[in-house]
Amino acid sequence: MLNFEKKGNGKETLVLLHGFMENISIWSDLEKKLSADFTLLKIDLPGHGKSDILAEVHTMEMMAEEVKKVLDDQNLKNVHLLGHSMGGYVSLAFAEQFSEYLKSLTLFFSTYFPDDEEKKEQRKKSYRVIKDAFAHYARVGIPNLFNPNERDVLEGKIETALEVALSTNNLGALACVKGMVERTDKKHILENLECKILVLAGKHDNAVKTENTIKNLPDRTNIKSYVLDCGHNGHWEKPSICAEIINTELLHHLPKKLVL
């Protein structure tokens, strides 16, 4: 079973899925600001953190099945599922297969679109580098995921993100990159899913095409979206704002300053 950590005794369960080259430690800033009404279930995806590599290719569907095993083990249903980046791709695959488990779905700096051909080629070219020069791959890539206008302010967070990335098993990362290349378009999930859908995106996100993601969201009353002035890592760049949005949209907890 995947490694996981459960925290809190809130009446609502919020399942947190990290992104590529991350692990459950990435949520520390955000979780301090999330409502006490949440019980947090943080899961290490396959090949990341303390979870084992399970195959040569970690498809989003296979990883979603592993997440379901954790929920079944904990006897959980009716959960809020939030996924950052690759974790969002896994969340969409989970929603496609196991929608009856969900009370809400949050795409956290992620997208429902598959890789375009250019992105697929970039990923394929990275296979050898990830296998043979993973530290270089991480050191080059991680800083680009943050708002370039706030690099000086975010220097400590960038270092933290790099430490987390370097702790990842390179073969686990490689299996996930191969799985991300195989992703299919999941817009139909957003068009048909009955539960609450929340989308948080970054204005300066270099990993996800924010404008395209927001512009093409289905026009449905159960979908809410926010674009923040940050890069790809809202949990590190804007944890207070992200937590306020999550608390408000998923629990209807308005921040005190907004209550009339």
N, C-alpha and C positions, 0 to 999 in steps of 0.2 A: 504494500500500500504506500501511497505517496506520504511524504513527511508533512505534518500539519501542526498548527498551534492554535488552540482555542483560548480566547480571552474575554472575560466579562460575563455578566449574567443578564444581559438585556433580553427583553421579550421578542425582539426581532433579530434574526440571524443575518449578518452581512458576510458573504463569502468573498475573500479578496484573492485574486489571481494576478500575480506579478507578470512582468514582461520578459523579453529576451535578455539574457545575461543578468538577471536579477534573482532575488529570492525573498522569503518572507520578511527579511529585515528591512526592506525598503519602506514599509508602512509605518515606521516608528513615529515620524513627524505627524503624519495624517491621523493616526489612531488616537493620539493625545487629544485631538480636537473633535473627534466623532462623538456623537451622543452616547450617553451611558445606556440608552435604550437599545443599543446594538450589542449583541454577542458577536464577536469577530472570529471568523474561522479563516485563518491564513494558511494557504497551501503552497508548498514547493512543487512546481510543475516538473514533469519527468526530465532528468538530466540537469536539474538546477537545484541549488541548495543541498539539502540532504536526501533528495529523492534520486532513485537509481535511473540510469539509462535503460530504457525498455526495448528499444529497437534501433535499427540503423536510420530509420526515418520516423520522427515523431509527428504524425499528422495531427491536425487540430481535433479531428474526430476521436482519434485514439486517446489523446490527452483529456478530452471531455469525458470519455468513459471512465478514465482513472479518477477524475474529480467526482463523478457520480458514486464511485466505490467508497470514497471518503464520506460523502453525505449519507449513504446507506449505512455505513459503519456507525455514524453518529446519530442515526435515525432522524435525519433532517429532511423536511420538505417545506415548501412555502418560504423559500429563502430569497434574499436580495443577493444578486450575483454581480460583482464588479470586476472587470478585467482591464488591466493596463496593457496597451500595445498588443503584444502577442497573447497576453492573457485575455484581451478583448476578443481576439480571433477564436480562442478556445471557448469563451463564453457564448459566442454566436453558434459554434458547433454544438455546445451543450443545449442551447435554446432550441436548436433544430431537432435534436434527438429527445430531449427530456423537458419539454416546456411545462409539463405538469408540476415540476419542482419549483417553478419560479414565481416569486411575487413581484420582482422587478429585475431589469437588466440594465446595467450601466456600462457603456463604452467609455473608458477613461483614457483619453488620448490614444484612440484606436480608430479603426474604420471597418465598414462592412464590405468595402471594395476589395477585390483580389489584387495581387501585384500586377502592374502592367508589364509589358514585355521588357522594357528597359530595366525595371526593378528586378524582374526575374533573372535577367542576365547579370546584374550586379551581384545578386545573391549567389548565383552559380560560380561567378569568378572568385567569390570569397571563400569557397570550400577549402581550397588548398591553404590559404592564409590562416584560416581558423584551425586547420589541422596542424600546420607546421610553424606558425608564428602568431599564436593566439594573443599573447601579451601586446604585440605591436597592433594587432587588429583592434583590441579593446582601447588602447591608448589613443589611437587615431580617431576612433568612432565616437567614444563616449562624450567628449566635450561638444561635439556637433549636435547633441540632443538637447542642449540647453539654450535658452534665449541668448543670442550673441550680444545683445545690448546690455546684458547684466552679468557678463562673465566674471567681472571683478567681485561683485557682490556674492556670486554663486560659487566662488572658487572652492570653498569647503565642501559644498554639496557635490561638486564635480569630482572631487577627490574621493568622497564617500562612494559615489556611483562607480568610479573606476575600481575601487577596492572590492566592491561587490562583484563587478564583472570579472575581475581577475581570479576570484574565488570559484568561478564557474568551471566545471569540467568541460574542456574544449570539445570533446567528442559528444557530450550532451548538447552543447550549443550547436554543433554541426548537425546533429539529428533534427533539431528544431528548425534550423534554417532550411533544411531540405523539406520539412513539413510545411513551412510557410510558403515556399514556392508552389506547392500543390494546392493552395487555398483556392476556393471557388467564390463567386459572387454570392453574398449573403443578404442582399437588399430585401429579398422576399421574406426573410425572417422579420425585419422591421415592418414590413407591410402587413404581416399576418399575426404577429405575436400580440396577445390580448393584454398582457401585463404592462405595467409602467415601464417606459424606456427612457433612459437619461443618457445624454451624450455631452461629455466635457471635452473640449478641444483647445489647442494652443495656437495663438496667432502666429507664433514663430516656430512652429513644429516642422522640423526638417525630415521627419520620418513618416509623417502622415500628411496627406494632402487635405488640410483642414477645410479650405474653401469648397472643394469638391464634395467632401463628406457632408458638410452642413447644407450646402445648396441642394443636394439631391435627397435629403431626408424626406420620407413620406409625410404628407400633410395629414397627420392624425392627432387627435386630442390627447392620446396617451404618450406622445413623444415630446420631450423637452430638451433643448440644447443650449449650451453656453460656450462662448469663445472667450478664453482668458488671455491676458497679455503675458504669455509665457511660451516656453518651448514644449518639448515632448514629455517633460517630467513634472506635472503639476503637483505630485505628492511631495516633491522636494522644493519646487520653485514657489508654489502658492498653496501650501497645505491648509492655511486658515480659510481661504476663500473656497477651496475645494470641499472642505469639511462642512462649511455653512451651506453650500449648495446641496450636498448629499443629505445632510440633516433635514433641510427644508423640503426637498423634493421627495425623499423616500419616507420621511416621518412627519412631514408637515410641521416641523419645528422652525418657526421663524426666529432669526437672531433678535435679541432684545431690542436693538436699535431700530428694527423694522416694525416692531409691534406698536400699533397706534393705541 
